[in-house]
Amino acid sequence: MANELDKILIKYDQPDFVERLTEIRAAVVRGTHLVGEKEQQLDTILDEVGRRGDEAVVEFTEKFDDVKLTPEQFRISEAELNDAHKTIDIKLLESIRQSIKNVKEYQLKIFVSNDKNFKSTGIKYTPIKRIGICVPGASAPLPSTVIMTAVPAQVAGVEEIVVVSPPRYKGSIHPVILATCRELKINEVYRIGGAQAVLAIAKGTKTIRNVDKIVGPGNQWVQMAKKKVLGLVGIDSIAGPSEVLIIANDKANPAWVAADMLSQTEHDPGSAVLFTDSDRLANMVLRELEQQVLQLDRAAQTKKCLIDFSRVVVFQNIEHTIKYANIFAAEHLQIQCGEESRAIADKIKNAGAIFIGDYSPVAVGDYWAGPSHTLPTGTSARFFSALTSNDFVKSISIIEYDKEKLAESAEDIIRLAQAEGLDAHAKSVKIRQQG
């Protein structure tokens, strides 16, 4: 008997196979753009905050979050941070502490911490002084977002970290978020969110000092606001809805594959795509999806995401799955192909993070393993990377020539400057050859 989810199956022998693949890739890219009236509304928000500062932030916080604050109430007090830390479930706090430890150890291992000096040239690294972190005001608290953005910055030596999050929990920020901030010794936390918060920390207001870089996830409004302020500040990337692409063969466990797909589509919106060369696995995964989705708390929304933004795709061979995986450039790429998993991973050029083998679900990366879960989405892994401690340092080029070294190169430098018609450049070298 046909099931509603059967429509998400695509097979290589269908005449419209490539067209349907292109459609689902376009659907995955969706979500970050604002057009028409929404884009005009975003521009209005940014313009108003730019002109009126705190007054506009108050206005938009009441309009979009239904919370009326004064500018003096934006910042979470020391007492609120301490209270949240004292009252958090001790077992949860222990898990948060271990997650922080894991992330810190990993970020230290990959950190480009040493200056490099060569004859006459070199490079030095300096941390960004002040950064802002956007933490979504989801229906459930997201302490992992704080950990995965703040810890890499701390490893890099960032002195000042600002957290903004909308007041969606009883007119404030969820205590678990606040407790995590306190555990990380982050004391500058503001109960504001949305595009208004992005511009407030990018430009600064009377009550909020501007930052140098903004990182973190958020909805369309937050991401498009980050794009608009790029240049005024740095940003990490423009992140859209969560997504996973799974490459699996007939050695994969269909129940596990289905569970991994549902773990992303429950984000609502979220996308999950399976690439396989096995008809048998594809059909078994479809049956598992049908059964497992009914067991979820948000079954209706998750099923809609499966139908709208997810697919089970059967290719002629595994090499084709690799080819299209590199085209899709997924945020999360899981490979469940038994002993072939590592070899397949070696052929992947574009992905935010690769999860190799049956026992590496995305949740391990979301909370525990060490790499940040702040990843490029919507095929932007072609040119963006996962957030790391190295994203919070700037490199400064060092050039130190002595008289002899300049003399060796003077004629060539002068010749190049003159070819570009920059006479003063050439003379700045010539004058040093005359003394």
C-alpha positions in Angstrom: 0.0 0.0 0.0 1.4 3.4 -1.0 2.4 5.8 1.7 2.6 9.6 1.6 6.4 9.4 2.1 6.9 7.3 -1.0 6.9 10.6 -3.0 10.3 11.6 -1.6 11.9 8.6 -3.3 14.0 9.5 -6.4 15.7 6.9 -8.6 18.4 7.2 -11.2 16.3 5.5 -13.9 13.6 8.1 -13.7 13.5 10.4 -16.8 13.3 13.5 -14.5 16.0 12.3 -12.1 18.5 15.2 -12.6 15.6 17.7 -12.6 14.3 16.4 -9.3 17.8 16.4 -7.8 18.2 20.0 -8.8 14.9 20.9 -7.2 15.8 19.4 -3.9 19.2 21.1 -3.9 17.4 24.4 -4.5 15.0 23.6 -1.7 18.0 23.1 0.7 19.4 26.4 -0.3 16.2 28.2 0.6 15.4 29.9 3.8 18.1 32.6 4.3 16.9 35.1 1.8 14.3 37.8 2.5 12.5 39.4 -0.5 9.9 42.0 -1.2 8.2 43.4 1.8 10.3 41.4 4.2 13.5 42.8 2.9 12.1 46.3 3.1 11.0 45.6 6.7 14.5 44.4 7.5 16.0 47.6 6.1 13.5 49.6 8.1 14.5 47.8 11.3 18.2 48.4 10.7 17.7 52.0 9.7 15.6 52.7 12.8 18.1 51.1 15.2 20.9 52.9 13.4 19.2 56.3 13.9 17.4 55.9 17.2 19.5 53.2 19.0 18.1 51.9 22.2 14.7 53.5 21.6 14.2 51.5 18.5 15.5 48.3 20.1 12.9 48.8 22.8 10.2 49.3 20.2 11.1 46.2 18.1 11.5 44.0 21.2 8.0 44.8 22.2 6.7 44.4 18.7 8.3 41.0 17.8 8.9 39.4 21.3 5.9 41.0 23.1 8.2 42.1 25.9 8.5 45.7 27.0 11.9 46.6 28.3 13.8 49.8 29.2 17.3 50.1 27.9 18.5 49.6 31.5 16.8 46.2 31.5 18.5 44.9 28.3 21.5 43.5 30.2 21.1 40.5 32.4 22.3 41.3 35.9 25.1 39.5 37.8 22.5 38.3 40.3 20.4 36.7 37.5 23.5 34.9 36.1 24.5 33.6 39.5 20.9 32.5 40.4 20.7 30.5 37.1 24.0 28.9 37.8 23.1 27.9 41.3 19.7 26.4 40.4 20.6 24.4 37.2 20.3 20.7 37.5 23.7 19.4 38.7 23.8 16.5 36.3 23.1 18.9 33.4 25.8 21.3 34.7 28.3 18.4 34.8 27.5 17.5 31.1 27.9 21.2 30.1 31.3 21.3 31.9 32.5 18.2 30.1 31.2 19.5 26.7 33.2 22.7 27.4 36.3 20.7 28.2 36.0 18.6 25.0 35.5 21.6 22.8 38.4 23.5 24.4 40.8 20.6 24.0 39.9 20.2 20.3 40.1 23.9 19.6 43.5 24.2 21.3 44.8 21.4 19.1 43.9 23.1 15.8 44.7 26.7 16.9 47.2 28.6 14.7 48.8 30.1 17.7 52.5 30.6 16.7 53.8 33.6 14.8 55.8 32.6 11.7 58.9 34.5 10.9 61.1 34.1 7.8 63.9 36.1 6.4 62.6 39.7 5.7 58.9 38.6 6.1 56.6 37.0 8.6 53.1 36.9 10.0 51.7 37.5 13.4 48.3 36.5 14.8 46.3 38.7 17.1 42.9 37.9 18.6 39.8 39.9 17.8 39.2 42.0 20.9 35.4 41.9 21.2 32.8 39.6 19.6 29.1 39.1 19.7 27.2 35.8 19.8 23.7 35.4 18.6 21.8 32.6 20.5 18.4 31.8 19.1 15.4 32.0 21.4 14.0 28.6 20.6 11.2 26.8 22.4 13.9 24.8 24.2 17.2 26.3 25.5 20.3 26.0 23.4 23.3 25.9 25.7 25.3 24.1 23.0 25.2 27.2 20.9 26.9 29.2 23.6 29.6 26.5 24.1 30.3 26.0 20.4 30.8 29.7 19.7 32.2 31.1 22.9 34.8 28.4 23.7 36.6 28.7 20.3 36.7 32.5 20.9 38.1 32.1 24.4 40.8 29.7 23.1 41.8 32.3 20.6 42.2 34.9 23.3 39.2 37.1 22.7 39.0 39.4 25.7 35.3 40.4 25.5 32.4 38.2 24.6 28.8 39.6 24.3 25.8 37.3 24.1 22.4 38.4 22.7 19.3 36.3 22.8 15.6 37.2 22.6 13.5 37.3 25.7 11.4 34.3 24.9 11.4 32.7 28.4 9.1 34.5 30.8 10.3 37.8 29.4 14.0 36.9 29.7 16.5 34.3 28.6 16.2 30.7 29.6 18.1 29.9 32.8 20.1 27.1 31.2 21.6 29.6 28.7 22.4 32.0 31.5 24.0 29.2 33.6 26.2 28.3 30.6 27.2 31.9 30.2 28.2 32.1 33.9 30.1 28.8 33.7 32.1 30.3 30.8 32.5 33.6 32.8 30.6 35.5 30.2 29.0 38.4 32.1 27.8 40.6 29.2 24.5 39.1 28.2 21.5 41.0 26.7 17.9 39.9 26.5 17.4 41.2 22.9 17.3 39.3 19.7 16.4 39.5 16.0 17.8 42.0 13.4 17.6 44.8 16.0 20.1 43.0 18.2 22.4 42.4 15.3 22.6 46.1 14.4 22.8 47.1 18.1 25.9 45.1 18.7 27.4 45.9 15.3 27.0 49.7 15.5 26.6 50.2 19.2 24.0 52.1 21.2 24.1 54.2 24.4 23.8 51.0 26.5 25.6 48.5 24.3 29.2 48.9 23.0 29.8 47.7 19.4 31.6 44.5 18.7 34.2 43.6 16.0 32.7 40.3 14.8 29.3 38.6 15.1 28.8 34.8 15.0 26.1 32.3 15.7 22.9 30.9 14.2 19.4 32.4 14.0 16.4 32.8 11.8 16.2 34.6 8.4 16.1 38.0 10.0 19.2 37.4 12.1 21.2 35.9 9.2 20.2 38.6 6.7 20.9 41.3 9.2 24.4 39.8 9.6 24.8 39.9 5.9 23.8 43.6 5.9 26.3 44.6 8.6 29.2 42.7 7.0 32.0 45.3 6.5 30.9 47.2 9.6 31.8 44.0 11.5 33.0 40.6 10.5 30.7 37.6 10.5 31.1 33.8 10.5 28.8 32.8 7.7 25.1 33.2 6.6 23.5 30.1 8.1 20.2 28.7 6.9 18.0 25.9 8.2 19.7 22.7 9.5 20.5 20.0 7.0 22.0 16.5 6.7 23.1 14.5 3.7 23.7 10.8 4.4 25.7 8.5 2.1 24.8 4.9 2.9 25.0 1.5 1.2 23.4 -1.9 2.0 25.7 -2.3 5.0 23.9 0.6 6.8 21.3 0.1 9.5 18.0 1.5 8.0 16.6 2.3 11.4 19.6 4.3 12.3 19.6 6.1 8.9 16.0 7.1 9.4 16.6 8.3 12.9 19.5 10.5 11.7 17.2 12.0 9.0 14.5 12.7 11.5 17.0 14.3 13.9 17.5 17.1 11.4 13.9 17.4 10.0 12.6 17.9 13.5 14.2 21.4 13.5 11.3 22.6 11.4 12.5 23.7 9.0 15.2 21.1 8.5 16.4 19.0 5.6 17.5 15.4 5.3 18.7 13.7 2.1 19.8 10.1 1.7 22.1 9.1 -1.1 22.5 5.4 -1.7 23.2 2.8 -4.4 20.9 0.3 -2.8 17.2 0.0 -3.7 16.7 -2.3 -0.7 18.1 0.2 1.8 16.1 3.0 0.3 12.8 1.2 0.7 13.7 0.0 4.2 14.6 3.6 5.2 11.2 4.8 3.9 9.4 2.3 6.0 11.4 3.3 9.0 10.6 6.9 8.5 6.9 6.2 8.3 7.0 4.4 11.6 9.5 6.5 13.5 8.0 9.9 12.6 4.7 8.9 14.2 6.6 8.5 17.5 7.9 12.0 17.7 6.4 14.8 19.7 6.4 17.1 16.6 5.3 14.4 14.2 3.2 16.6 11.9 5.8 19.3 11.5 8.6 16.8 11.0 6.7 14.9 8.4 6.1 18.1 6.5 9.8 18.8 6.4 10.4 15.3 5.1 8.0 15.9 2.2 9.0 19.5 1.5 12.8 19.5 2.0 14.0 15.9 2.1 14.6 13.0 -0.3 15.7 9.4 -0.5 17.9 9.2 -3.7 19.0 6.0 -5.3 22.0 6.3 -7.6 23.5 3.8 -10.1 26.7 3.5 -8.0 28.5 4.9 -5.0 30.8 7.1 -7.1 27.8 9.1 -8.3 26.7 9.6 -4.7 30.2 11.1 -4.0 30.0 13.4 -7.1 26.6 14.8 -6.0 27.6 15.0 -2.4 30.3 17.4 -3.4 27.8 19.4 -5.4 25.3 19.6 -2.5 28.1 20.6 -0.1 26.0 19.8 2.9 26.2 21.2 6.4 26.3 17.7 8.0 27.5 14.8 5.9 27.2 11.3 7.4 28.8 8.3 5.7 27.5 4.9 6.7 29.1 2.4 4.3 30.8 -0.1 6.6 34.5 -0.5 6.1 34.3 1.7 3.0 33.2 4.8 5.0 36.7 6.3 5.5 37.7 5.9 1.9 34.5 7.6 0.8 35.1 10.4 3.3 38.6 11.0 1.7 36.9 11.8 -1.6 34.6 14.5 -0.1 35.8 18.0 -0.9 32.7 20.0 0.2 31.0 19.6 3.6 30.7 21.5 6.8 31.4 18.4 8.9 31.8 14.8 8.0 30.6 12.1 10.4 32.2 8.7 9.5 30.7 5.3 10.4 27.6 3.9 12.0 28.4 5.3 15.5 28.9 9.0 14.6 25.5 10.6 14.5 25.3 14.3 14.1 24.3 14.7 17.8 27.8 13.7 18.8 29.1 16.8 16.9 26.2 19.0 18.1 27.1 18.5 21.8 30.3 16.6 22.5 33.1 15.7 20.1 34.9 19.1 20.0 34.5 20.6 16.6 32.0 23.5 16.6 28.5 22.8 15.4 28.3 26.2 13.9 28.6 25.1 10.2 28.0 26.5 6.7 24.6 25.6 5.2 22.8 25.8 1.9 25.8 24.5 -0.2 28.0 27.3 1.2 30.5 24.7 2.4 31.9 25.2 -1.1 33.5 28.4 0.3 32.7 28.6 4.1 34.1 26.4 6.8 33.1 25.3 10.3 33.7 27.9 13.0 37.0 27.4 14.8 39.3 29.1 17.2 41.2 30.4 14.1 38.2 32.5 13.1 38.8 34.7 16.1 42.3 35.8 15.2 43.5 38.2 12.6 46.8 37.7 10.7 49.1 40.7 10.2 51.8 40.5 7.6 55.3 41.4 8.7 57.9 42.9 6.3 61.4 43.9 7.5 64.0 44.7 4.9 67.5 46.0 5.6 69.6 48.2 3.3 71.2 45.3 1.5 67.9 43.4 1.0 66.2 46.5 -0.4 69.2 47.1 -2.7 68.9 43.5 -4.1 65.3 44.1 -5.1 65.2 47.9 -5.9 65.4 47.7 -9.7 62.6 45.2 -9.9 60.3 47.1 -7.5 60.9 50.3 -9.4 60.2 48.7 -12.7 56.9 47.2 -11.5 55.8 50.6 -10.0 56.6 52.4 -13.2 54.7 49.8 -15.2 51.6 50.7 -13.1 52.2 54.4 -13.6 52.9 54.9 -9.8 55.9 57.2 -10.0 55.8 58.1 -6.2 56.0 54.4 -5.4 59.1 54.1 -7.5 60.7 57.2 -6.0 60.1 55.9 -2.5 62.6 53.2 -3.3 64.9 55.3 -5.5 65.4 57.9 -2.7 66.8 55.1 -0.4 69.4 54.2 -3.1 70.8 57.7 -3.2 72.1 57.9 0.3 
